[in-house]
């Protein structure tokens, strides 16, 4: 079965084409179309370029969707699925609207075959209520569905399955702390193969210090800055999402390569690095504490896969001596292709 996987952003579409069958999995092609809205007029034109390049039979299409709300697993796209994705565009404005555009346009261009949505949030639907609720009046959860949703779930699920295979354990019998560390960062506690807590929350802003995102802060800081700087909520949220994290502290970059290089001479770059490591270490320690046993701590993502020395520092003193430390390259597109195959084959 030839499965095209589409991962769309506001100005780009990444794609991979897989051949999946009961005999195995093969990556046939991959690429990216960038500068949508500038060099490439629209998502429709970008999709047409991808199809023109591939020129092959496609049996199903798998779509990455960042925020899937209540969905617990992948779903074949229909009006109800698109409606649910649209509902959460407000809290995932960079990703969900782009996913909807790509889904609707690809269903026109590649009609007559199944289209499947695979949700980053679905992995976290197994979290218990005491872990996903916030300590605000319960009516806000009931009325607005305010809760911890978690993100990067497809990546965390992929490395969980890979770790179980490496450790020679059943997926239902593996306990892990998985760390997806890139420009966006998140950590997940996995018990018996299921997510029981994660660092990201209602939006991807909560949790670890990231490239440009602040991660955890005292909520009272928001109105305080608004008053002192005479700015509105949109300006503050832009600052927390786009101008904070490693970039905000270092004043240099959101790129870990540049931060490490600058840390040799820049106190602020060194501070950004120390804060980044400290926050990861704190979350790992917390998740080690809530798990009965930790088979391994897993690192993935651009930073997690390429900075072994940094990862060693985050584990020192908090990871049990009998736990493994694994670095596993993630493959979200392969996970999406597998989900698509399993749903439609």
Secondary structure as GFF3:
##gff-version 3
##sequence-region A 1 345
A	DSSP	beta_strand	2	8	.	.	.	ID=ss1
A	DSSP	beta_strand	13	21	.	.	.	ID=ss2
A	DSSP	beta_strand	24	33	.	.	.	ID=ss3
A	DSSP	alpha_helix	43	54	.	.	.	ID=ss4
A	DSSP	beta_strand	60	65	.	.	.	ID=ss5
A	DSSP	beta_strand	75	76	.	.	.	ID=ss6
A	DSSP	alpha_helix	79	87	.	.	.	ID=ss7
A	DSSP	alpha_helix	96	109	.	.	.	ID=ss8
A	DSSP	beta_strand	114	119	.	.	.	ID=ss9
A	DSSP	three_ten_helix	122	126	.	.	.	ID=ss10
A	DSSP	alpha_helix	129	132	.	.	.	ID=ss11
A	DSSP	alpha_helix	138	144	.	.	.	ID=ss12
A	DSSP	alpha_helix	153	167	.	.	.	ID=ss13
A	DSSP	three_ten_helix	171	173	.	.	.	ID=ss14
A	DSSP	beta_strand	176	181	.	.	.	ID=ss15
A	DSSP	beta_strand	185	191	.	.	.	ID=ss16
A	DSSP	beta_strand	194	198	.	.	.	ID=ss17
A	DSSP	alpha_helix	220	229	.	.	.	ID=ss18
A	DSSP	alpha_helix	233	242	.	.	.	ID=ss19
A	DSSP	alpha_helix	245	250	.	.	.	ID=ss20
A	DSSP	alpha_helix	256	262	.	.	.	ID=ss21
A	DSSP	alpha_helix	267	290	.	.	.	ID=ss22
A	DSSP	beta_strand	296	300	.	.	.	ID=ss23
A	DSSP	alpha_helix	301	304	.	.	.	ID=ss24
A	DSSP	alpha_helix	308	315	.	.	.	ID=ss25
A	DSSP	beta_strand	324	327	.	.	.	ID=ss26
A	DSSP	alpha_helix	332	344	.	.	.	ID=ss27
###
